[in-house]
Amino acid sequence: MHRMLRANPRLHMPRKEPSFFVPELLSSNRYAGGISDYLELFDAATSEQLIGESTTWYLWSQTAAARIAEVQPGARIIAILREPASFLRSLHLQFLRSDVESEPDLGKALALELPRSEGRQMPRNSTRPQLLMYSQHVRYMEQLRRYYTVFPSEQILVLIYEDFRADNEGTIRQVLRFLGVEGDAPVESIEVNTAAGVRSPRLNELVRSLYLGSAPSTRALKRTIKALSSQRMRHRALGLLRRAQAQAPAPADAELMRELRARFRGEVAALGDYLGRDLLNFWEYGDGTG
C-alpha cells in the first residue's frame, strides 16, 4: 500500500518506517536534531502535494497516537488490520528475518511471552526485544481507541487487509477519496513482502551475531572484516547471505491456528461490532473451534 500510494503524484511519502513517533524503538542518534530532522524527510514535497508516511509500529505503540496528534492534530490516520492468527504467523516470520526473534517455532515463541515480559529468555541479539509480546500486536480495539481518543472519527480510516489483497485498486481509490486526492491516475498493483522463512536458524543467529558484533569472538571477527572490506561490500555480502537463507515458509500449523482463533475470537467480535461488520464470519472464526 505504501508503494502504491507513493506512486500517486499528489502525495509525497518518504521511505517506509521513519518511526519518528516511536522513539522507544529508535537508536539514540537517530533524529538527534529532533523534529527538524524528521521534517527533512519531506523537503522534496511540492506545495500541491500532501505529505505522509507509513510506520507499522504506530499502531503497536501506546504513545504514538498522542505524539502524532500533538504535532499535527489535523492528520489523517489510516489503519489496516489483518486476521489475527495469520498476522501473528507473518509477524513471526518477519521477526526471524529481521533479527528480532530467534525462536523458529511460532507456538514456542508465543509461549515465551510471560517470561520475556519479566525480562527472561530474551533472544541474545534481538534488535527490538520490546516487540516480542506478540499478543499486543493484535489488540486492535485498544489500538484504535488510542487514535479515536485524540482524533475525530472523520480523520480515521480503518481498512481490512484481506479486502486490500482481494482488490488493490478499489482499496487504494478508497484511501485516495479519504485523503481528498481521488483522480483518474491509474493505480498499479504491486506485490511486496511475500512471506519467507529461514533455512537455518543457527546460521541466521551466527550472521546476526556477526553483524551486531555482540559476542567477544564475533566482535574480533567483525573488526577484521571491517578492516579488509568496504561498507558497501559488507552490506552486499550480508544481503546475499540473507537471500540465501530465505525459503518458502513451512505450512501453518493447523492446530495452532485454531488455538489462536479461539484465543482472539473475542477481540475479533468486538472489532466487528465496532466497525459494523461480521468479521467472525469474514475471517472464518466460526464458533471459536475452527
MARMARTOR-234425 format. One record per residue (C-alpha): residue number from 1; x, y, z. Coordinates in Angstrom, 3 decimals, decimal comma, padded with zeros to 6 digits, always signed. Layout:
+-----+----------+----------+----------+
:   i :        x :        y :        z :
+-----+----------+----------+----------+
: NUM :        X :        Y :        Z :
...
+-----+----------+----------+----------+
END
This chain:
+-----+----------+----------+----------+
:   i :        x :        y :        z :
+-----+----------+----------+----------+
:   1 : +000,000 : +000,000 : +000,000 :
:   2 : +002,849 : +002,386 : +000,827 :
:   3 : +004,412 : +001,960 : -002,595 :
:   4 : +001,079 : +002,244 : -004,401 :
:   5 : +000,225 : +005,487 : -002,584 :
:   6 : +003,733 : +006,822 : -003,093 :
:   7 : +003,281 : +006,437 : -006,855 :
:   8 : +000,462 : +008,992 : -006,806 :
:   9 : +001,772 : +012,421 : -007,917 :
:  10 : -000,498 : +014,186 : -005,420 :
:  11 : +001,231 : +012,511 : -002,475 :
:  12 : +004,771 : +012,808 : -001,129 :
:  13 : +005,863 : +009,888 : +001,039 :
:  14 : +009,461 : +009,159 : +002,079 :
:  15 : +010,875 : +005,701 : +002,747 :
:  16 : +008,844 : +003,287 : +004,844 :
:  17 : +009,123 : +003,110 : +008,613 :
:  18 : +010,540 : +006,534 : +009,600 :
:  19 : +009,318 : +005,607 : +013,112 :
:  20 : +009,755 : +009,143 : +014,474 :
:  21 : +006,751 : +008,852 : +016,803 :
:  22 : +008,000 : +005,631 : +018,422 :
:  23 : +011,306 : +006,824 : +019,930 :
:  24 : +011,342 : +003,740 : +022,149 :
:  25 : +012,350 : +001,748 : +019,048 :
:  26 : +014,933 : +004,198 : +017,696 :
:  27 : +018,680 : +004,279 : +018,190 :
:  28 : +019,875 : +007,176 : +020,320 :
:  29 : +021,471 : +009,044 : +017,405 :
:  30 : +018,535 : +008,830 : +015,008 :
:  31 : +016,708 : +012,154 : +014,781 :
:  32 : +019,296 : +013,677 : +017,082 :
:  33 : +018,068 : +017,078 : +015,917 :
:  34 : +014,502 : +016,308 : +016,954 :
:  35 : +011,517 : +017,073 : +014,776 :
:  36 : +013,579 : +019,210 : +012,398 :
:  37 : +015,429 : +016,043 : +011,330 :
:  38 : +012,113 : +014,292 : +010,779 :
:  39 : +010,695 : +017,156 : +008,723 :
:  40 : +013,691 : +016,961 : +006,401 :
:  41 : +012,156 : +013,737 : +005,054 :
:  42 : +009,502 : +015,890 : +003,384 :
:  43 : +011,751 : +018,636 : +001,989 :
:  44 : +011,201 : +017,466 : -001,589 :
:  45 : +007,406 : +017,810 : -001,384 :
:  46 : +005,782 : +020,493 : -003,520 :
:  47 : +003,088 : +022,875 : -002,309 :
:  48 : +000,496 : +020,878 : -004,299 :
:  49 : +001,289 : +017,593 : -002,544 :
:  50 : +000,012 : +016,107 : +000,685 :
:  51 : +002,763 : +014,633 : +002,833 :
:  52 : +002,526 : +011,410 : +004,751 :
:  53 : +004,431 : +008,357 : +005,885 :
:  54 : +003,946 : +004,702 : +006,784 :
:  55 : +005,212 : +003,210 : +010,041 :
:  56 : +003,834 : -000,138 : +011,137 :
:  57 : +004,639 : +000,386 : +014,810 :
:  58 : +002,407 : +003,450 : +015,231 :
:  59 : -000,487 : +001,064 : +015,904 :
:  60 : +001,512 : -001,041 : +018,357 :
:  61 : +002,882 : +001,921 : +020,306 :
:  62 : +000,928 : +003,076 : +023,346 :
:  63 : +002,080 : +006,680 : +022,885 :
:  64 : +002,402 : +007,275 : +019,127 :
:  65 : -001,210 : +008,426 : +018,675 :
:  66 : -000,836 : +011,208 : +021,248 :
:  67 : +002,544 : +012,233 : +019,851 :
:  68 : +001,153 : +012,490 : +016,317 :
:  69 : -001,856 : +014,491 : +017,497 :
:  70 : +000,375 : +016,925 : +019,360 :
:  71 : +002,451 : +017,632 : +016,240 :
:  72 : -000,366 : +017,544 : +013,674 :
:  73 : -003,923 : +017,403 : +015,058 :
:  74 : -005,293 : +017,572 : +011,512 :
:  75 : -003,506 : +014,395 : +010,427 :
:  76 : -005,482 : +011,683 : +008,673 :
:  77 : -004,896 : +008,221 : +010,062 :
:  78 : -005,125 : +005,016 : +008,028 :
:  79 : -005,057 : +001,711 : +009,899 :
:  80 : -005,059 : -001,640 : +008,109 :
:  81 : -005,890 : -004,722 : +010,189 :
:  82 : -005,335 : -008,385 : +009,356 :
:  83 : -006,914 : -011,570 : +010,690 :
:  84 : -005,000 : -012,087 : +013,961 :
:  85 : -003,766 : -015,684 : +013,608 :
:  86 : -002,455 : -015,140 : +010,071 :
:  87 : -000,969 : -011,822 : +011,086 :
:  88 : +000,950 : -013,306 : +014,011 :
:  89 : +002,341 : -016,061 : +011,795 :
:  90 : +003,507 : -013,461 : +009,256 :
:  91 : +004,899 : -011,224 : +012,000 :
:  92 : +006,881 : -014,096 : +013,481 :
:  93 : +008,433 : -014,857 : +010,083 :
:  94 : +009,299 : -011,181 : +009,675 :
:  95 : +010,898 : -011,088 : +013,119 :
:  96 : +013,025 : -014,131 : +012,291 :
:  97 : +014,282 : -012,414 : +009,131 :
:  98 : +014,890 : -009,040 : +010,765 :
:  99 : +016,895 : -010,078 : +013,822 :
: 100 : +014,127 : -009,543 : +016,366 :
: 101 : +013,264 : -013,201 : +017,103 :
: 102 : +015,424 : -016,322 : +017,336 :
: 103 : +012,813 : -018,971 : +018,274 :
: 104 : +011,813 : -020,597 : +014,947 :
: 105 : +008,641 : -022,231 : +016,288 :
: 106 : +005,712 : -019,809 : +016,474 :
: 107 : +003,929 : -021,748 : +019,225 :
: 108 : +007,032 : -021,723 : +021,411 :
: 109 : +007,616 : -018,029 : +020,682 :
: 110 : +004,081 : -017,232 : +021,818 :
: 111 : +004,549 : -019,309 : +024,970 :
: 112 : +007,621 : -017,223 : +025,811 :
: 113 : +005,580 : -014,029 : +026,221 :
: 114 : +005,299 : -014,336 : +030,019 :
: 115 : +008,974 : -014,993 : +030,807 :
: 116 : +010,015 : -012,388 : +028,266 :
: 117 : +007,677 : -009,832 : +029,845 :
: 118 : +009,731 : -010,433 : +033,005 :
: 119 : +012,998 : -009,939 : +031,120 :
: 120 : +013,848 : -013,635 : +030,907 :
: 121 : +014,621 : -015,895 : +027,912 :
: 122 : +015,092 : -012,990 : +025,526 :
: 123 : +016,898 : -013,663 : +022,235 :
: 124 : +020,532 : -012,844 : +022,894 :
: 125 : +020,935 : -010,462 : +019,956 :
: 126 : +017,383 : -009,200 : +019,456 :
: 127 : +017,373 : -005,757 : +017,866 :
: 128 : +013,918 : -004,850 : +019,223 :
: 129 : +013,020 : -007,196 : +022,096 :
: 130 : +010,122 : -004,972 : +023,201 :
: 131 : +008,203 : -006,107 : +020,101 :
: 132 : +008,186 : -009,755 : +021,183 :
: 133 : +004,956 : -009,514 : +023,177 :
: 134 : +003,027 : -010,923 : +020,217 :
: 135 : -000,472 : -010,622 : +021,625 :
: 136 : -000,057 : -006,854 : +021,980 :
: 137 : +000,119 : -006,567 : +018,203 :
: 138 : -003,447 : -007,802 : +017,720 :
: 139 : -005,211 : -005,850 : +020,468 :
: 140 : -006,978 : -003,979 : +017,705 :
: 141 : -009,681 : -002,321 : +019,785 :
: 142 : -007,159 : -000,970 : +022,277 :
: 143 : -005,017 : +000,320 : +019,420 :
: 144 : -007,900 : +002,052 : +017,658 :
: 145 : -009,201 : +003,639 : +020,851 :
: 146 : -005,875 : +005,389 : +021,330 :
: 147 : -006,429 : +007,146 : +017,994 :
: 148 : -010,141 : +007,836 : +018,433 :
: 149 : -009,291 : +009,454 : +021,779 :
: 150 : -007,135 : +012,162 : +020,141 :
: 151 : -008,526 : +012,392 : +016,580 :
: 152 : -012,076 : +012,958 : +015,295 :
: 153 : -013,597 : +009,839 : +013,736 :
: 154 : -013,771 : +011,505 : +010,300 :
: 155 : -009,963 : +011,658 : +010,284 :
: 156 : -009,568 : +007,902 : +010,756 :
: 157 : -009,967 : +005,218 : +008,103 :
: 158 : -009,886 : +001,568 : +009,201 :
: 159 : -009,248 : -000,978 : +006,454 :
: 160 : -009,201 : -004,766 : +006,419 :
: 161 : -006,057 : -006,310 : +004,949 :
: 162 : -007,883 : -009,110 : +003,179 :
: 163 : -010,067 : -006,558 : +001,341 :
: 164 : -006,898 : -004,884 : +000,106 :
: 165 : -005,456 : -008,218 : -001,041 :
: 166 : -008,651 : -009,014 : -002,921 :
: 167 : -008,962 : -005,596 : -004,560 :
: 168 : -005,798 : -003,491 : -004,547 :
: 169 : -007,125 : -000,806 : -006,846 :
: 170 : -010,506 : -000,439 : -005,150 :
: 171 : -008,902 : -000,102 : -001,714 :
: 172 : -006,318 : +002,429 : -002,894 :
: 173 : -009,052 : +004,525 : -004,515 :
: 174 : -010,953 : +004,404 : -001,213 :
: 175 : -007,841 : +005,735 : +000,525 :
: 176 : -007,397 : +008,475 : -002,082 :
: 177 : -011,001 : +009,581 : -001,632 :
: 178 : -010,427 : +009,692 : +002,130 :
: 179 : -007,394 : +011,907 : +001,529 :
: 180 : -009,259 : +014,094 : -000,948 :
: 181 : -006,937 : +013,382 : -003,870 :
: 182 : -009,052 : +010,975 : -005,912 :
: 183 : -008,487 : +011,348 : -009,641 :
: 184 : -008,150 : +009,432 : -012,875 :
: 185 : -004,498 : +008,480 : -012,402 :
: 186 : -004,007 : +004,731 : -012,949 :
: 187 : -003,368 : +002,546 : -009,919 :
: 188 : -000,794 : -000,195 : -010,400 :
: 189 : -000,880 : -003,258 : -008,156 :
: 190 : +002,449 : -004,094 : -006,508 :
: 191 : +003,306 : -007,370 : -004,772 :
: 192 : +005,826 : -006,935 : -001,951 :
: 193 : +006,798 : -008,529 : +001,357 :
: 194 : +005,859 : -012,078 : +000,431 :
: 195 : +006,276 : -014,362 : +003,426 :
: 196 : +009,557 : -016,232 : +003,693 :
: 197 : +011,086 : -018,489 : +006,271 :
: 198 : +014,688 : -019,046 : +007,334 :
: 199 : +016,580 : -022,143 : +006,188 :
: 200 : +018,866 : -022,456 : +009,188 :
: 201 : +018,031 : -020,631 : +012,440 :
: 202 : +021,535 : -021,439 : +013,732 :
: 203 : +023,218 : -019,876 : +010,693 :
: 204 : +020,843 : -016,927 : +010,913 :
: 205 : +021,864 : -016,464 : +014,559 :
: 206 : +025,550 : -016,549 : +013,567 :
: 207 : +025,031 : -013,967 : +010,828 :
: 208 : +023,089 : -011,752 : +013,246 :
: 209 : +025,745 : -012,087 : +015,960 :
: 210 : +028,478 : -011,247 : +013,467 :
: 211 : +026,565 : -008,257 : +012,104 :
: 212 : +025,967 : -006,875 : +015,606 :
: 213 : +029,366 : -007,928 : +016,986 :
: 214 : +027,684 : -008,787 : +020,263 :
: 215 : +029,978 : -011,570 : +021,475 :
: 216 : +033,767 : -011,285 : +022,101 :
: 217 : +034,573 : -013,761 : +019,329 :
: 218 : +032,319 : -012,091 : +016,765 :
: 219 : +033,490 : -008,600 : +017,779 :
: 220 : +037,049 : -009,564 : +016,882 :
: 221 : +035,956 : -011,127 : +013,600 :
: 222 : +033,807 : -008,095 : +012,791 :
: 223 : +036,791 : -005,781 : +013,315 :
: 224 : +038,871 : -007,900 : +010,947 :
: 225 : +036,156 : -007,928 : +008,268 :
: 226 : +035,725 : -004,140 : +008,561 :
: 227 : +039,461 : -003,653 : +008,105 :
: 228 : +039,504 : -005,743 : +004,931 :
: 229 : +036,314 : -004,579 : +003,196 :
: 230 : +034,226 : -001,525 : +002,402 :
: 231 : +030,816 : -000,856 : +003,959 :
: 232 : +029,206 : -001,401 : +000,554 :
: 233 : +030,896 : -004,804 : +000,212 :
: 234 : +029,775 : -005,830 : +003,693 :
: 235 : +026,149 : -004,803 : +003,135 :
: 236 : +026,092 : -006,606 : -000,214 :
: 237 : +027,516 : -009,770 : +001,343 :
: 238 : +025,006 : -009,594 : +004,192 :
: 239 : +022,179 : -009,208 : +001,693 :
: 240 : +023,389 : -012,228 : -000,267 :
: 241 : +023,574 : -014,315 : +002,910 :
: 242 : +020,063 : -013,310 : +003,914 :
: 243 : +018,653 : -014,117 : +000,478 :
: 244 : +020,425 : -017,479 : +000,535 :
: 245 : +018,841 : -018,140 : +003,919 :
: 246 : +015,328 : -017,302 : +002,717 :
: 247 : +012,982 : -020,122 : +001,771 :
: 248 : +009,266 : -020,703 : +001,402 :
: 249 : +007,774 : -020,937 : +004,907 :
: 250 : +006,520 : -024,249 : +006,214 :
: 251 : +002,732 : -024,706 : +006,097 :
: 252 : +000,889 : -023,159 : +009,002 :
: 253 : +000,291 : -025,425 : +011,993 :
: 254 : -003,456 : -026,002 : +011,686 :
: 255 : -003,904 : -026,815 : +015,379 :
: 256 : -002,010 : -023,705 : +016,455 :
: 257 : -004,078 : -021,579 : +014,067 :
: 258 : -007,264 : -022,993 : +015,638 :
: 259 : -005,948 : -022,219 : +019,118 :
: 260 : -005,112 : -018,645 : +018,130 :
: 261 : -008,525 : -018,096 : +016,554 :
: 262 : -010,168 : -019,307 : +019,747 :
: 263 : -007,877 : -017,100 : +021,821 :
: 264 : -008,614 : -013,932 : +019,844 :
: 265 : -012,245 : -014,609 : +018,982 :
: 266 : -013,483 : -012,045 : +021,497 :
: 267 : -011,180 : -009,408 : +020,043 :
: 268 : -012,461 : -010,112 : +016,541 :
: 269 : -016,100 : -009,994 : +017,670 :
: 270 : -015,549 : -006,643 : +019,413 :
: 271 : -013,790 : -005,196 : +016,389 :
: 272 : -016,564 : -006,377 : +014,100 :
: 273 : -019,200 : -004,775 : +016,323 :
: 274 : -017,207 : -001,549 : +016,392 :
: 275 : -016,860 : -001,448 : +012,609 :
: 276 : -020,391 : -002,698 : +011,942 :
: 277 : -019,122 : -005,751 : +010,111 :
: 278 : -019,338 : -009,505 : +010,701 :
: 279 : -015,620 : -010,229 : +010,930 :
: 280 : -016,174 : -013,564 : +012,680 :
: 281 : -017,659 : -014,993 : +009,502 :
: 282 : -015,431 : -012,995 : +007,155 :
: 283 : -012,306 : -014,275 : +008,888 :
: 284 : -013,909 : -017,731 : +009,314 :
: 285 : -013,747 : -017,829 : +013,106 :
: 286 : -016,934 : -019,872 : +013,288 :
: 287 : -017,765 : -020,950 : +016,829 :
: 288 : -014,192 : -020,460 : +018,016 :
: 289 : -013,070 : -024,047 : +017,443 :
: 290 : -012,030 : -023,820 : +013,784 :
+-----+----------+----------+----------+
END
